[in-house]
């Protein structure tokens, strides 16, 4: 174990001649590895729905509650192209839209996640939905009504406006051929995020044209900070005019690029005193990989791609977190960085690395989880996150980090 919260990586790096994880063509998983993953999923799903069942319903959110398992079952159904009631009805067992409090706006930790998922499910199952389950238009209206919380919400992903933006984009992505969420509604959310970023930047006299804070800190990572907000804005670029994109968003991305440590990792927050310590999705290089890859696609500048690759190397060497296997601050979340790099490059190296991290999470060697999760059955802290990764990695071209990538 290293001194900075990570275990030493003793996996051999990719070698095309010595490999029993990838298939012969190196574009997917070997039958042996697929079999191991299937056994892992079957075993853990049984444990989850028996011994751990009470913890699933800790709350109704995507992040720590039952809606996280609902999202997992939805992703499984989409992977099988199963839009039938039979394929989607399992999702309904884990969504409780009656108990939503109407206090938080985001997809992950607020009402927007369960409502967005319920809207899509209601549309897909149509007239076969249960009698007590609202139609998709009613649910979409409830989702849109959360905009009343906009001005009192932070800007970040976990609790704030960017998380609400994801929920809106999620609905329109999965209900094709209809504009369920009007463009004008999405534009209001984007405008609020940009307005907040401009105002705080001016207030701080920052070199960055956009700047956001959360709990009095300028966080840089995906969960609470700049990387997550900017990535969400880039995914919503069709609703943003070119001037905003070129004059505000791109220069902010470039400013963020220059905040990295000499080795390529990123601080958790601006002027952080904790140093180069964290390599996890919520804080550090893993949460930046999707931003750099999308910035490269949008702006067609190689510097973004190069730093994404550099982040990948950092994660390979320092990404076996002692905190455990979670999506948020553990090894499962870090594995997605390699999946994202593979999807862009099609290089077997990245797929192999993702599989090594998946294997680490599945085997659960003694002593490799030094911090037991608060919510061990949840999507972002616990077992459901590992199941999500295990399912996603078997459909590598369609795999997407939950509640972040569209």
C-alpha positions in Angstrom: 0.0 0.0 0.0 1.3 3.5 -0.8 1.1 6.4 1.7 -1.5 8.3 -0.2 -4.6 6.1 0.0 -4.0 3.7 -2.8 -2.7 0.2 -3.1 0.3 -0.6 -5.4 -0.9 -1.9 -8.7 0.7 -5.4 -9.1 -1.2 -6.2 -12.3 1.0 -6.6 -15.3 0.2 -4.0 -17.9 -1.2 -4.9 -21.3 0.7 -7.4 -23.4 -0.9 -8.5 -26.6 0.9 -11.9 -26.5 0.1 -12.7 -22.8 -3.6 -12.2 -22.1 -6.5 -14.2 -20.9 -8.9 -11.3 -20.2 -9.6 -10.1 -23.7 -10.9 -12.1 -26.7 -8.8 -13.0 -29.7 -9.6 -9.9 -31.6 -8.9 -7.7 -28.5 -12.2 -5.8 -28.9 -14.1 -7.5 -26.1 -13.8 -9.9 -23.2 -12.7 -13.5 -23.3 -15.3 -16.2 -22.6 -13.4 -17.1 -19.4 -13.6 -13.5 -18.1 -17.2 -13.1 -19.2 -18.0 -16.3 -17.2 -16.4 -14.9 -14.1 -18.4 -11.7 -14.4 -21.6 -13.6 -14.9 -21.0 -15.6 -11.7 -20.1 -12.4 -9.9 -23.4 -10.7 -11.0 -25.6 -13.7 -10.2 -24.1 -14.2 -6.8 -24.1 -10.5 -5.8 -27.6 -9.9 -7.1 -28.9 -12.7 -4.9 -27.1 -11.3 -1.8 -28.3 -7.8 -2.7 -32.0 -8.8 -2.9 -31.9 -11.0 0.2 -29.4 -10.2 2.9 -29.0 -6.5 1.9 -32.5 -5.8 0.8 -33.4 -3.4 3.6 -30.4 -1.2 2.8 -31.6 -0.8 -0.8 -34.4 1.3 0.5 -32.3 3.6 2.6 -33.8 6.4 0.6 -35.4 6.9 -2.8 -32.4 8.6 -4.5 -30.2 7.4 -7.3 -27.0 8.0 -5.3 -27.7 6.0 -2.1 -31.2 4.6 -2.5 -33.6 2.3 -4.3 -33.6 4.4 -7.5 -30.0 3.5 -8.0 -31.0 -0.1 -8.4 -33.8 1.0 -10.6 -31.3 2.7 -12.9 -29.2 -0.4 -13.0 -32.2 -2.5 -14.1 -33.1 0.2 -16.7 -29.5 0.0 -18.1 -29.7 -3.8 -18.3 -33.0 -3.6 -20.2 -31.6 -1.0 -22.6 -28.5 -3.2 -23.2 -30.8 -6.1 -24.2 -33.0 -3.7 -26.3 -35.9 -4.9 -24.2 -38.5 -2.1 -24.1 -41.4 -4.4 -23.2 -43.3 -4.2 -19.9 -41.7 -7.5 -18.8 -38.2 -6.0 -19.4 -38.9 -2.8 -17.6 -41.3 -3.7 -14.8 -38.4 -4.6 -12.4 -37.4 -0.9 -12.6 -40.8 0.1 -11.2 -40.2 -2.0 -8.0 -37.5 0.4 -7.0 -38.9 3.8 -7.8 -41.1 5.5 -5.2 -42.3 8.8 -6.6 -44.9 9.2 -3.9 -42.5 10.0 -1.1 -40.4 12.6 -3.0 -39.9 15.7 -0.8 -39.5 18.4 -3.5 -36.5 19.9 -1.8 -33.5 18.9 -4.0 -33.2 19.4 -7.7 -30.5 17.0 -8.9 -30.6 13.6 -10.6 -28.3 11.9 -8.2 -29.3 13.2 -4.8 -32.7 14.9 -5.5 -36.1 14.3 -6.9 -35.1 14.8 -10.5 -33.4 11.3 -10.8 -36.4 9.2 -9.8 -38.8 11.5 -11.7 -36.7 11.4 -14.9 -36.4 7.7 -14.8 -40.1 7.3 -14.0 -41.0 9.5 -17.0 -39.0 7.4 -19.4 -40.3 4.1 -18.0 -43.9 5.4 -18.2 -43.4 6.4 -21.8 -41.8 3.1 -22.8 -44.4 0.8 -21.2 -47.3 3.0 -22.3 -50.8 1.6 -21.7 -49.4 -1.5 -19.9 -48.3 0.6 -17.0 -49.9 -0.1 -13.6 -53.1 1.8 -12.8 -51.5 3.7 -10.0 -48.5 4.8 -12.1 -48.8 8.3 -13.7 -48.5 8.8 -17.5 -45.2 10.2 -18.8 -46.6 13.7 -19.4 -47.7 14.1 -15.8 -44.3 12.9 -14.6 -42.5 15.2 -17.0 -44.5 18.2 -15.6 -43.4 17.2 -12.1 -39.8 17.1 -13.2 -40.1 20.5 -14.9 -41.8 22.0 -11.8 -38.5 21.4 -9.9 -37.2 24.5 -11.7 -38.7 26.5 -8.9 -35.7 25.3 -6.8 -33.2 26.5 -9.4 -32.1 29.8 -7.9 -31.7 28.3 -4.4 -29.6 25.4 -5.6 -25.8 25.1 -6.0 -24.4 24.6 -9.5 -22.6 21.3 -9.1 -23.6 17.8 -10.2 -24.5 15.9 -7.0 -27.0 18.4 -5.5 -27.3 21.2 -8.0 -28.3 22.7 -11.3 -25.9 20.6 -13.4 -27.6 17.5 -11.9 -30.9 18.9 -12.9 -29.7 19.6 -16.4 -28.6 15.9 -16.7 -32.1 14.8 -15.7 -33.7 16.9 -18.4 -31.2 15.7 -21.1 -31.8 12.1 -19.9 -35.5 12.3 -20.6 -35.1 13.7 -24.1 -32.4 11.2 -24.9 -34.5 8.2 -24.0 -37.8 9.5 -25.4 -36.9 10.0 -29.0 -39.0 11.7 -31.6 -40.7 14.0 -29.1 -39.6 17.1 -27.3 -40.8 16.0 -23.9 -38.7 18.7 -22.2 -38.9 21.9 -24.2 -35.7 23.5 -25.4 -36.7 26.7 -23.6 -36.8 24.9 -20.3 -33.3 23.4 -20.8 -32.0 26.8 -21.9 -33.2 28.4 -18.7 -31.2 25.9 -16.6 -28.1 26.5 -18.7 -28.5 30.2 -18.5 -28.7 30.0 -14.7 -25.5 27.9 -14.5 -23.6 30.3 -16.9 -24.9 33.4 -15.1 -23.8 32.0 -11.7 -20.4 31.2 -13.1 -19.8 34.6 -14.7 -21.0 36.4 -11.5 -18.7 34.5 -9.2 -15.7 34.8 -11.6 -16.2 38.6 -11.6 -16.5 38.6 -7.9 -13.3 36.7 -7.4 -11.5 38.6 -10.2 -10.6 35.2 -11.7 -8.6 34.6 -14.9 -11.3 32.0 -15.6 -14.4 33.5 -17.3 -16.5 31.0 -15.4 -16.1 30.0 -11.8 -18.3 28.1 -9.4 -18.2 27.3 -5.7 -19.7 24.8 -3.4 -19.6 25.1 0.4 -17.3 28.1 0.1 -14.7 26.1 -1.9 -13.9 26.2 -5.6 -14.0 22.5 -6.2 -12.4 21.3 -9.5 -13.6 17.7 -9.8 -16.6 15.9 -11.2 -18.9 15.5 -8.3 -18.9 19.0 -6.8 -16.8 21.1 -9.1 -15.8 22.6 -12.4 -15.1 19.4 -14.3 -18.6 18.0 -13.7 -20.3 21.3 -14.6 -18.3 21.9 -17.7 -18.8 18.4 -18.9 -22.6 18.7 -18.5 -22.6 22.0 -20.4 -20.6 20.5 -23.3 -23.1 17.6 -23.5 -25.9 20.2 -23.7 -24.0 22.3 -26.4 -26.8 22.1 -28.9 -28.7 24.5 -26.6 -25.8 26.9 -26.2 -24.8 29.6 -28.6 -21.4 29.6 -30.2 -20.3 32.8 -28.4 -20.9 31.3 -25.0 -19.2 28.2 -26.0 -16.1 29.9 -27.5 -15.8 32.9 -25.2 -16.7 31.4 -21.9 -16.8 27.6 -21.8 -13.7 26.8 -23.8 -11.4 29.4 -22.0 -12.7 28.0 -18.7 -11.8 24.5 -19.7 -8.3 25.8 -20.7 -7.9 27.5 -17.3 -8.9 24.3 -15.6 -6.4 22.4 -17.7 -3.7 24.6 -16.2 -4.6 23.8 -12.6 -3.2 20.3 -12.7 -0.2 19.1 -10.8 3.0 18.6 -12.7 2.3 14.9 -13.0 -1.1 15.5 -14.6 -3.4 14.8 -11.6 -5.8 17.5 -10.3 -6.3 19.1 -6.9 -9.7 18.6 -5.2 -10.2 22.3 -5.0 -8.4 25.5 -5.9 -5.5 26.3 -3.6 -6.1 23.0 -1.7 -3.7 22.3 1.1 -4.2 18.5 0.9 -1.8 18.1 -2.1 -1.7 15.4 -4.8 -3.6 12.8 -2.8 -6.9 11.8 -4.4 -7.3 9.7 -7.6 -11.0 9.0 -7.6 -14.1 10.0 -9.7 -15.3 12.7 -7.3 -11.9 14.3 -6.8 -8.9 13.9 -9.1 -8.0 12.6 -12.5 -10.8 10.0 -13.1 -13.6 12.7 -13.1 -11.7 14.8 -15.7 -11.2 12.1 -18.3 -14.7 12.4 -19.9 -14.3 16.2 -20.0 -11.0 16.1 -21.8 -12.2 13.5 -24.3 -15.4 15.5 -25.1 -13.4 18.8 -25.3 -11.2 17.1 -27.8 -14.2 16.0 -29.9 -15.8 19.5 -29.7 -12.9 21.8 -30.2 -10.6 19.4 -32.1 -7.4 20.3 -30.2 -4.9 17.6 -29.4 -3.9 19.0 -26.0 -7.2 17.7 -24.5 -6.6 14.2 -25.8 -3.1 14.1 -24.5 -4.0 15.1 -21.0 -6.8 12.5 -21.1 -4.2 9.8 -21.9 -2.0 11.2 -19.1 -4.9 10.9 -16.7 -5.3 7.3 -17.7 -1.7 6.5 -16.8 -2.1 8.2 -13.5 -5.3 6.1 -12.8 -3.6 2.9 -13.8 -0.7 3.5 -11.4 -2.6 5.1 -8.5 -6.3 4.2 -9.0 -6.6 1.1 -6.7 -8.1 3.2 -3.9 -8.0 2.0 -0.3 -11.5 3.4 0.2 -12.9 0.4 -1.6 -14.8 -0.4 -4.8 -17.4 2.4 -5.2 -18.2 4.5 -8.2 -17.9 7.8 -6.3 -14.5 7.4 -4.6 -13.4 3.9 -5.4 -12.0 1.5 -8.0 -15.3 1.0 -10.0 -15.5 4.7 -10.8 -11.8 4.7 -11.8 -12.4 1.7 -14.2 -14.8 3.9 -16.2 -11.9 6.2 -17.2 -10.4 3.3 -19.1 -13.7 2.4 -20.7 -14.1 6.0 -21.9 -10.5 6.0 -23.3 -11.2 2.7 -25.0 -14.4 3.9 -26.6 -12.4 6.8 -28.2 -9.2 5.1 -29.1 -10.3 1.4 -29.6 -6.9 0.5 -28.1 -6.9 -2.8 -26.3 -4.7 -1.4 -23.6 -7.5 0.6 -22.1 -10.1 -2.2 -22.2 -7.5 -4.5 -20.5 -6.9 -2.0 -17.8 -10.7 -1.6 -17.2 -11.0 -5.3 -16.9 -8.1 -5.5 -14.3 -9.9 -2.9 -12.2 -13.2 -4.8 -12.6 -11.5 -8.0 -11.5 -10.1 -6.1 -8.4 -13.7 -5.1 -7.5 -15.2 -8.5 -8.1 -12.6 -10.6 -6.2 -12.7 -8.5 -3.1 -9.3 -9.7 -1.8 -8.9 -9.4 2.0 -7.8 -6.0 3.1 -8.6 -4.2 -0.1 -11.5 -2.2 1.3 -10.2 -0.2 4.3 -13.3 2.0 4.5 -16.6 0.2 4.6 -19.2 2.3 2.7 -22.0 4.0 4.6 -24.5 2.6 2.2 -23.2 -0.8 1.2 -26.1 -1.6 -1.2 -26.1 1.7 -3.1 -25.2 2.6 -6.6 -22.6 5.3 -5.9 -21.1 3.9 -2.6 -21.8 0.2 -2.7 -22.5 -3.0 -4.4 -24.9 -1.8 -7.1 -22.1 0.3 -8.5 -20.0 -2.8 -9.0 -22.9 -4.6 -10.7 -23.4 -1.6 -12.9 -19.8 -1.7 -14.0 -19.9 -5.5 -14.5 -22.9 -5.2 -16.8 -21.6 -2.2 -18.7 -18.2 -3.7 -19.4 -19.8 -6.5 -21.2 -21.4 -4.0 -23.6 -18.3 -1.9 -24.0 -19.3 0.4 -26.9 -22.5 1.5 -25.1 -21.1 1.7 -21.5 -21.7 5.1 -19.8 -20.8 6.3 -16.3 -24.2 6.5 -14.6 -25.8 9.9 -14.0 -22.9 11.7 -15.9 -22.5 10.4 -19.5 -25.5 10.6 -21.8 
